[in-house]
């Protein structure tokens, strides 16, 4: 079995921060019209623009849930300006590889997080799926 399959399976079987957070700073919902799943991300951001907590909920697919769990492990403690630079490569760098058809499912929570940050800093930017595959 490929290492990437093990990473996906581990995060799906043992999800991280899969709950609707209370007391969040900002939240964002992201729908994937290709497969019909959705994910809602919740971020707590402090005054130094650092993500201090992250969770997700919704009706994500297996891949979306696993990727959101990996994102939960990576995003806490990061500056939001850095998070805005993250894309699909973040998952590849962490051995989270899926078929071409499932790439959108992988980035759903990250897309929601980036758009939540855009809303929080009021830069009026709205990212879309294509922005995460450049």
C-alpha angles and dihedrals in degrees: 000000000000118000090239091059090053092052092050092047094047094053093044094050093043107033119195121220096349099163141091104265123224119217096024122164095220138354134193135189122215125194123200104209092188095066102012099239126131136199131194117204126200122200132189109201124186129213092270089059092251122143104238098175139011135185139160139207138165131092102307125172120245091266095044091050093048092048092047089052091052089048089053089058093048106039104054109097094019126122111247092232088061092048089056088063095053119107141157090305089071089067094044089051088056094050092254100139127161137168120288090255092059099048093102090055090055095056100040096101092042090051090051091048093050092049091047088054092048089053091047094052092039096228090142093229120139115194122208132198093271090060089064095055100054 
